[in-house]
Amino acid sequence: MAHLPQIKIPATYLRGGTSKGVFFHLEDLPAEARVPGPARDALLLRVIGSPDPYGKHTDGMGGATSSTSKAVIISKSTRPDHDVDYLFGQVSIDRPFVDWSGNCGNLTAAVGPFAISNGLIDAERIPENGVATIRIWQANIGKTIVAHVPITQGAVQETGDFELDGVTFPAAEIQIEFMDPAADEEGGGGSMFPTGNLVDELDIPGIGLLKATLINAGIPTIFVDACAIGYTGTELQDAINGDAKALAMFETIRAHGALRMGLIQHIDEAAQRQHTPKVAFVARPAGYVSSSGKQIAQDDVDLLVRALSMGKLHHAMMGTAAVAIGTAAAIPGTLVNQAAGGGEREAVRFGHPSGTLRVGAEARLENGEWVVTKAVMSRSARVLMEGWVRVPAHV
């Protein structure tokens, strides 16, 4: 039997925010994988090492968590006033599919640095020292993101003293602006609140009527009160991820919320759409000890938020969910705003399992509907490895 050799593809392994993933320049992919379809999905699955029934990603570049089972494809943008197109794939760990339904806000921080370092930005746009402003078209959701990337001696500055809870070592700060982050089509025909309500009631099997804020800003997200489902908002990963009954409950909430938001047409479709929507629970400020052992005082935060991604409690906070948190917090009447103490606010600092994060949002009423012009947060990014990934040729 003839055995085909492996092929090698140029790639960069990057950390962005509290996530990491494999980045590709579109033109470096094999021809059949440069377009959406089964060939592209099969390639990325093999690169990451999925599906893996052992849940380890031993034979791939993934880390067997929702934060590390990710792939990104970058290309020069043909859109006016944009530098690059950014396409994100959330690779399932134990199933043979790639979810293209949403963005990764954390890896967004690495898009600008990758584009600069790989020659996708005109040289005259890069200062010798200062900040390069990179306009990114987020192709999954059709939105503009502006990244402000620090430059030192003509190259991306990666080291620095900016600390991000959930990331072990400090790095250079990258400010990210998510422009007009509310949905245009998916989940509400342009409405930030797909149902038209700031708070809805979901009838959840095993729970009953459950109040929820269903918002589509940054990423479709379902917010519920922690106390309504038996939690305090101070929980760490082990309290949720080791509880099969709790995970099943959250998936049921997610599925019913997705149906109410119009993201799926039948409850069973939620299983094939793992990346979106997210489900999160919020609570009033309280002190707790983070996963790193850091003491978070009640006065350090405006509210507490815990969010699930790909069926598990996230170790920190997804960047896109942080956009949803900041946006919902800025709008009086949402469950997030109520947990933060109510009233109008332009920014919040929330507590998550790894520590705290500040996010700002500009929201206003227009013709009786809430709109958000942008959400802003700071992240960091760093190249972990660059060279080639190898996959068997038959893939």
C-alpha positions in Angstrom: 0.0 0.0 0.0 1.4 3.4 -1.0 1.6 6.0 1.7 1.4 9.7 0.8 3.9 12.0 2.6 2.8 14.9 4.7 2.5 18.4 3.3 3.7 21.5 5.1 1.8 24.8 5.2 3.2 28.1 6.4 1.5 29.1 9.7 2.0 31.1 12.9 0.9 30.0 16.4 -0.2 33.1 18.2 -1.7 34.0 21.6 -4.3 36.7 21.4 -5.9 37.8 24.7 -6.7 34.7 26.7 -6.8 32.4 23.6 -4.3 31.0 21.2 -4.7 29.6 17.7 -3.1 28.7 14.4 -3.0 31.6 11.9 -2.8 31.2 8.1 -2.4 33.6 5.3 -5.1 32.6 2.8 -2.7 32.4 -0.1 -0.6 29.9 1.8 -3.3 27.4 2.0 -3.7 24.5 -0.5 -5.9 25.7 -3.4 -8.9 23.6 -2.4 -8.8 25.0 1.1 -8.8 28.7 0.0 -12.5 28.6 -0.4 -15.2 27.6 2.2 -16.2 24.0 2.2 -15.3 20.4 3.3 -11.7 20.6 2.1 -11.0 23.7 4.3 -12.7 22.2 7.3 -10.9 18.9 6.9 -7.6 20.6 6.8 -8.2 22.7 9.9 -9.6 19.8 11.8 -6.4 17.8 11.1 -4.2 20.8 12.0 -5.8 21.2 15.4 -6.1 17.4 16.0 -9.8 17.0 15.9 -12.0 15.1 16.5 -10.2 13.6 19.4 -12.2 11.1 21.5 -9.5 11.3 24.2 -10.0 15.1 24.5 -6.3 15.9 24.5 -5.4 17.1 20.9 -2.2 15.0 21.3 -1.9 14.7 17.5 -2.4 18.3 16.6 -1.9 22.0 17.5 -5.0 22.4 19.6 -5.1 22.6 23.4 -8.3 20.6 23.9 -10.2 23.6 25.3 -12.5 26.2 23.7 -9.8 28.8 24.2 -7.1 26.8 22.3 -9.0 24.9 19.6 -9.0 27.7 17.1 -7.9 28.6 13.6 -7.7 31.9 11.8 -7.4 32.8 8.1 -6.1 36.3 7.1 -6.1 37.9 3.7 -5.6 41.4 2.2 -9.0 43.1 2.1 -10.6 44.2 -1.1 -13.1 46.3 0.9 -12.7 50.1 0.9 -11.1 51.5 4.1 -10.1 48.0 5.4 -6.6 46.5 5.6 -7.3 42.8 6.1 -10.1 40.3 6.2 -10.2 38.1 9.3 -12.0 34.7 9.3 -12.3 32.7 12.5 -13.0 29.0 12.9 -13.9 27.4 16.2 -12.8 23.8 15.9 -14.8 21.3 17.8 -12.8 19.1 20.0 -14.7 15.8 19.9 -16.8 16.3 16.7 -15.7 16.6 13.1 -16.9 20.1 12.4 -15.7 23.7 12.4 -18.1 26.4 13.6 -17.9 29.6 11.5 -20.9 31.3 13.1 -19.0 33.9 15.2 -15.9 35.9 16.0 -13.2 35.3 18.6 -12.6 38.6 20.3 -9.5 37.5 22.1 -7.7 36.3 18.9 -8.8 39.6 17.3 -5.9 41.2 19.2 -3.4 39.0 17.2 -4.8 39.9 13.8 -3.1 43.3 13.4 0.3 42.0 14.6 0.0 39.0 12.2 -0.9 41.2 9.3 2.0 43.6 9.9 4.6 40.9 10.4 3.5 39.0 7.3 3.6 42.0 4.9 -0.1 42.5 4.5 0.1 46.1 5.5 1.8 48.7 3.3 5.2 49.7 4.7 4.4 53.4 4.7 1.5 52.7 7.1 3.9 51.4 9.8 5.7 54.1 11.9 9.2 53.6 13.0 8.0 54.1 16.6 4.4 54.6 17.7 1.1 52.9 17.0 -0.1 51.4 13.8 -3.9 51.6 13.3 -5.2 48.5 11.4 -8.7 48.3 10.1 -10.0 44.7 10.1 -13.0 43.3 8.4 -14.4 40.5 10.6 -15.7 38.2 7.9 -17.7 35.8 10.1 -20.1 38.6 11.3 -19.5 41.3 8.7 -18.2 44.0 11.1 -15.3 46.4 11.3 -12.7 46.2 14.1 -9.9 48.7 14.6 -6.7 47.5 16.3 -4.1 49.9 17.6 -0.8 48.0 17.5 2.3 49.3 19.2 5.4 49.5 17.0 9.0 49.8 18.1 11.9 50.2 15.6 9.5 49.4 12.7 8.3 46.0 14.1 5.4 44.9 16.2 6.1 45.4 19.9 5.2 42.2 21.8 6.8 42.7 25.2 5.6 45.2 27.7 4.1 45.7 31.2 0.4 45.4 30.4 -1.1 42.7 32.6 -4.2 40.8 31.5 -5.9 38.5 34.0 -6.0 35.0 32.5 -2.6 35.4 30.9 0.4 34.5 33.0 3.0 37.0 31.7 2.8 40.7 30.9 3.0 42.0 27.3 2.4 45.0 25.1 -1.1 46.6 25.3 -3.2 46.5 22.1 -6.4 48.5 22.2 -9.3 47.0 20.2 -12.4 48.9 19.0 -15.4 46.9 17.9 -17.3 49.2 15.7 -21.1 49.0 15.6 -21.0 45.6 17.2 -24.7 44.9 17.2 -26.1 42.4 14.6 -27.1 43.4 11.1 -29.0 40.4 10.0 -28.4 37.2 12.0 -30.6 37.1 15.1 -32.7 40.1 14.7 -32.7 42.0 11.4 -30.4 44.7 12.7 -31.8 44.9 16.3 -29.4 44.6 19.2 -32.2 42.8 21.1 -33.6 40.2 18.7 -37.0 39.9 20.6 -37.3 43.7 21.1 -37.1 43.2 24.9 -34.4 44.1 27.3 -35.5 41.1 29.5 -37.4 38.0 28.3 -38.8 35.0 30.0 -37.7 31.6 28.8 -39.5 28.4 29.8 -36.7 26.0 30.5 -37.4 22.3 31.2 -36.4 21.5 34.7 -36.2 25.1 35.7 -39.4 26.8 34.7 -39.7 30.5 33.8 -36.2 32.1 33.7 -35.6 35.8 33.0 -32.9 36.4 30.4 -31.4 39.3 28.5 -30.9 38.2 24.9 -28.4 40.5 23.1 -26.5 40.4 19.9 -23.5 42.7 20.3 -20.1 41.3 19.8 -21.5 37.8 19.8 -25.1 36.5 20.4 -25.3 36.1 24.2 -27.8 34.9 26.7 -27.5 36.5 30.2 -29.3 35.1 33.2 -29.1 35.9 37.0 -26.8 33.7 38.9 -29.1 33.4 41.9 -32.0 32.3 39.6 -30.1 29.1 38.8 -28.5 28.5 42.1 -25.1 30.2 41.8 -23.4 33.2 43.4 -21.3 34.4 40.4 -18.0 33.7 42.2 -17.7 30.1 40.8 -14.5 28.9 39.2 -14.2 26.3 36.4 -14.2 23.2 38.6 -17.5 24.1 40.2 -19.2 24.0 36.8 -17.2 21.9 34.5 -17.1 18.9 36.8 -20.9 18.9 37.2 -22.5 17.1 34.3 -26.0 18.1 35.4 -25.0 21.8 35.5 -23.5 21.6 32.0 -26.6 20.0 30.7 -28.7 22.7 32.3 -26.6 25.4 30.7 -26.9 23.7 27.3 -30.7 23.6 27.6 -30.8 27.3 28.5 -28.5 28.0 25.5 -30.6 26.0 23.1 -33.9 27.7 24.2 -32.3 31.1 24.1 -30.9 30.4 20.6 -34.4 29.5 19.4 -36.0 32.6 20.9 -33.3 34.8 19.3 -34.0 33.3 15.9 -30.6 31.8 15.5 -32.0 28.3 15.0 -35.4 27.1 13.7 -35.6 24.0 15.8 -34.2 23.2 19.3 -32.2 20.3 18.0 -30.1 22.6 15.7 -28.3 24.0 18.7 -26.1 21.0 18.9 -24.6 21.8 15.5 -24.0 25.5 16.5 -21.7 25.2 19.5 -19.9 28.5 19.2 -23.0 30.7 19.3 -24.9 31.9 21.2 -22.9 32.1 24.4 -24.6 31.7 27.8 -23.5 33.7 30.9 -24.7 34.3 34.4 -24.3 37.6 36.3 -24.4 38.7 39.9 -23.8 41.7 42.1 -20.3 42.5 43.2 -18.7 40.1 45.8 -15.2 39.2 46.9 -13.7 35.9 45.8 -10.3 34.2 45.1 -9.5 33.9 41.4 -8.1 30.8 39.8 -4.6 32.1 40.2 -5.1 32.7 43.9 -5.5 36.4 43.5 -7.9 38.0 45.9 -10.6 40.0 44.2 -12.3 42.4 46.6 -16.0 43.4 46.3 -14.9 47.0 45.6 -12.7 45.9 42.7 -15.6 45.2 40.4 -19.0 46.5 39.3 -20.5 43.1 38.8 -19.5 39.4 38.4 -19.9 37.4 35.2 -19.3 33.8 34.4 -19.6 32.6 30.8 -19.6 29.2 29.0 -18.0 28.6 25.7 -18.3 25.3 23.7 -20.1 23.7 26.6 -17.7 24.5 29.3 -17.2 27.4 31.8 -14.5 29.7 30.3 -11.3 30.2 32.3 -11.5 34.0 31.9 -13.8 35.8 29.5 -14.3 35.6 25.7 -13.5 38.9 24.1 -16.7 39.0 22.1 -18.7 38.2 25.3 -16.9 41.0 27.0 -18.3 43.3 24.2 -21.8 42.0 25.0 -21.2 42.6 28.7 -20.1 46.2 28.2 -22.9 46.9 25.8 -25.6 45.4 28.0 -24.2 47.1 31.1 -24.5 50.5 29.3 -28.3 50.0 28.7 -30.5 50.5 31.7 -32.9 47.7 32.4 -30.9 44.7 31.2 -30.0 42.0 33.7 -26.3 43.0 33.2 -27.0 46.6 34.0 -29.1 45.7 37.0 -26.3 43.5 38.4 -23.9 46.5 38.0 -26.3 48.6 40.0 -28.4 50.2 37.3 -28.2 53.6 35.7 -26.3 54.8 32.7 -22.6 53.9 32.5 -19.9 54.1 29.8 -17.7 51.3 31.2 -17.7 48.5 33.7 -15.1 46.4 35.4 -16.4 42.9 35.9 -15.0 39.9 37.7 -14.4 36.6 35.9 -12.8 33.3 37.1 -9.2 34.6 36.3 -9.6 38.1 37.7 -11.1 41.3 36.3 -11.6 43.1 33.0 -12.6 46.6 32.1 -14.7 47.1 28.9 -16.3 50.3 27.6 -19.3 50.9 25.3 -21.0 53.8 23.7 -24.7 53.2 23.6 -27.7 55.6 22.9 -31.4 55.6 22.1 -32.3 56.3 18.5 -36.0 56.3 17.5 -36.9 54.2 20.5 -34.2 51.6 19.9 -30.8 51.2 21.6 -27.8 51.3 19.3 -24.1 51.0 20.2 -21.5 52.8 18.2 -18.5 50.9 19.5 -17.1 48.8 22.4 -13.5 49.2 23.5 -11.1 46.9 25.5 -7.4 46.3 25.8 -5.8 42.9 25.1 -2.3 41.7 24.2 -0.8 39.3 21.7 2.4 37.4 21.2 3.9 35.0 18.5 4.5 31.6 20.1 5.9 29.8 17.1 6.2 30.4 13.4 7.1 28.1 10.5 5.0 25.3 9.0 2.3 23.0 10.2 2.3 19.5 8.7 -0.7 17.4 7.8 -1.0 14.1 5.9 -1.5 14.7 2.2 -4.7 12.7 2.0 -6.4 15.2 4.2 
